[in-house]
Amino acid sequence: MLEAHSLTRVFGSTTVVDDVSFRVTPGRITGFVGANGAGKTTTMRMLMGVLAPSSGDVLWNGSPITAGVRRTFGYMPEERGLYPRMKLREQLVFFARLHGLSAADAGSRADDLLGHFDLTDRADDLLDELSLGNQQRVQIAAALVHRPSALVLDEPFSGLDPLAVESMTDLLRAEAGDLPLLFSSHQLDLVERLCDDLVVLSGGRLVASGTVEELRGQGAERFRVVLDGQDAAWLRDVRGLTVDDVDGPVALVTLDTMPPSELVATAVARGPVVEVARIRQPLSEIFREVSR
């Protein structure tokens, strides 16, 4: 397990990361989200030892992390770290060898990853001859080539088309199914689909963490009410809820103090009801609420 414990980073008089603590659990994908400048990249650099924290600790399986452990991690930094005038396969073999793989294992591993990303026929091309999306694929392959013990990926899906995102998702689940995996992204729909756990930063501070369902449970409850043959505008006069929208017999409401059972009873008391259904709160709405 990878843990951030009260991580703080100060640059001059500016606190960029302020007392941030969270866990990245093996076998679960943890999404790291926040607006630009929230402190995500700085936190990831501290996890990887690229930056030293002003205070706080990084723990691995409950003990202070060592440089040796960090060398077993797969890391994809914000500023990409590949060699533009180096051939793809040669580059992947090079990184695998740096992590201690034999020449034979490094070559086999490079070939497997190039094959997964449909880049086998580009193995002898220079990196800067590829599209940006394919360069991104090679960057992620470089983070995976040594079979890491944990993955820390900063915006791994940036610049990828939908097919490449699906390929990447499949690979990450296959390669990192039992590893701690932390990745940052601004693509909230993708984070919601892929992640088991979420960590949300705002202004350098942790504002929410937990599973998607746990975070949804922290917000207000919203329901869709569909009446049979009557206008739903009367719900505006009911205490304990807020009507967000009305379109004839259909109303979207937020429960303030009213329990769901009372909403159902109130609607039924006025006449036939087609539906009273809880609305699944999107991650974008959760993010907006906790980042206020």
N, C-alpha and C positions, 0 to 999 in steps of 0.2 A: 504494500500500500504506500502511495505517495501522499505526503501531507505538507501543507503550508500551515505554519503555526505562528500567528501574530506577525506576519511579514510586513515590514515597513521600509519604504525607500524614500529618502529625502535628497533632493538636488538643490543645494543652496538653501534658500528659505522656502522652497516649495515641496510639500509632501505629495508625492505622486501615488504612492501606495500606502494605505494607512490601516495597520493592524488587521490584515486580511488572514483568515484561517479557513481552510476547507480540506477535504479529503478526495483523493482520486482512487476509487476502489477497483481492484482487479476484476476483470470480467464485465465491467460496466463502462459505457462511454459517457464521459462527462463533458458537457458543453460549457464553454466559457464565453459569456456574452456581456456586452456593454457598449456604450457609444464610443466614438473615437475620443481618445484621451482619458478613458476610464481607468487605465492602469493595467490592462490585460497583458500587453506585450512586456511591460516591465516586470510583472509578476512571473511570467513564464521564463524570462531571463534569469530571475532569481532562483527559480526552481532548477534551472539547468546550470547554475553557477557562472553564467556569463556576467551577471552583476551580483555583487555582494549586498545583502540586505543591510540597511542601517540598523535594524533590530529585527528580532524574530529568527525562526529556524525553519529549515526544510528537513523533514524526516522521511526515512525509508524503512518501512516495517517497524516503526516505533523508535528507531535510533537515528541520531544525526547522520545525514547523508554524507558519503565520501566521494572524492573525485573518481575513485575506481568504480563505484556504483553508477555515477553519472555517465561514465564512458560506455556503459551498457545500454543507455537510453537511445531511443530514436528521436531526433529533434529536427523540426522544420522551422527555421527562423523566419521572421517577418522579411528580412532582407535575405534573399535566396543565396545559398552558399556553394553553388556549383561553378565549374570552370567552363567558360563559354567556348574555348578553343580546344576542348578535349572531347574525344569520341565517347559516345554514350556508354557502351559496354566497358570500355577501358576505365571510365570514370566510376562506374558502379563497382567494378572489381577493386579499384584503388581504395574506395571507402570501406569495402568489406575487409580488405587486407589490413587497413588501419585498425580495425576492430578485432583483429586476431584470427580471421578465417584463413584456412589454407588456400593456396592458389586454386586448387581444384574445386573446393567448396565455394570460393568466391565467384569463380566463373560459372558454376552451375546455378548459384543463387541469382546472379545477374541475368542469366538467360531466362530463368523462370519469371522474374519480374518484368523483363522486357516483353516476354510473351504475353503476360497478363494484360499489359497495357497496349498490346498490338503494335509494339515498336521493334519487333525482331528484325524487320527489314531495314530499320534505321540504326541498327547497332553500331555501325561504323561511321555514322554521321556526327558532325560536330554539334554541340549543344545549341549554339547560336544559329544553326540552320533550321531549327525546329520552330513551330508556332509556339506562342506563349503557353497555350494549353498543354502541349506536349512537353514543354520544358517543366511545367508544373508536375506532370506525371513522373518525370525523371527525378525531380526533387523529392517526391514522396517515396519513390523507389529507393533513393539513397538513404532515407530515414529508416527504411525497412530491411535493407540488404543484409544486415548483420544479425537479424532475428533479435530485436531489442527486448529488454525486460520491461520497458515502459515506453509510451509514446507521448510526446509533447509537440503539438502541431499548431502553428500560428497561421490561421487562414488557409488551410490546406485545399479548400475548394474554390478559391479565388481564380477566376479566369477559365474555369472548366465548363464545357457544355454539358447539357443534361445526361447524355450518354456516358461521358467521362465521369460525371458525378456518381452514376450508378455503378460503373466499373470500380471506382475508388471505394465506394461504400462496401461492395462485395469483398474487395481485397482487405479492407480494414477489419471487417468482421471475421474473415478467415484467418488473418495474420495476428490479430490482436484480441481474439475472442476471450482470452483469459488474462489479458494484461491490463494494467491501469492505462487508460487512454484519455488524455485531455486535449481538446481542440477548441480554438476560438473561431468564431464566424459571425459575420453580419447577416447571414442568410437564415433568418429566424425560422422559416418554414422547414428548412433542411435540418436545423438543430432540433426542432420539435419532432421530426420524423425519426432521427437517428439516435437521439440521446436518451440514456436512462436517467441521468442526473444533470442538474444545471447549477452553475455558479454565476451570479449576476453581480457585476461591479458598476458603481456609479460614483464619479468623482473620487476614485481611488479607494473607496470603501466597499466592503461586502454589504449588499442590500438584500440579497435573498440567496438561498441555496436549498437544494432538496430535489426530489423527483418532480417531473412536470405536473403530475397529479397533485402532489403536495402544494406546489405553488399555485395551482389553480384553486385549491381549497382555501387559500388565504384571501382571495378576492371576493367581491360581492357575487351573489348567486343571480344568474340571469335566466329568464324563462321565455319561451314562446307560447303565447296563449292564442288558440284558434277557436272562435265561437261559431255556433251553427245558426246562421241567419240573423245575427244582430251585430250592430256596430260595437267595437270594443273600446270606444272613446270613454265610456263611463269609468273605466279603470283609472283614469286620471284623478278621480275624486276619492279613490280608496287610500286610506292611510296605511303606512308601513311599506309602501313600494313606490318606485319611480317608473313612470311609463317613458321608455326611450323612443318608441315609435309606434304609430298606429296606422294601419292601412285597412280600413273597413273592418272585417271581423278578426283581423290578425293584429296582435299587439306584442311588442317586445318589452319586457319589464325587468327591472332590477329590484330584488328584494332588499329593503333596508332593515326593517325590524320584523317583518312578517315571515313566519316559517312557511316552507313549501306546502305543507298540508292545508294551511289556512288559505293560501292562494287558490288551491283546487276547490276547497269548500266555497269560497267566495264566488268563484266563476260559476260553479254548478248551481248555486243558489239563484243566479240571475237567468238561467235558462240552459238549453242544451250546449254541451261543450264537445268540440271535436278533438282537441289536444291541449294538454299542458305539458310542455317538454323542456327539460333543462338544456340550456345552450352551452356547448363545449367552448370554453373561453380560449381563444387563440393565444399562442405564446407572445405575439406582438402586443396584445392587450396586457398580459401579465407584465411584460417588460416595461411598458409605459407606466403602469401603476407603481411598480416598485422603484422606478428610477425618478420619480417626481421629487 
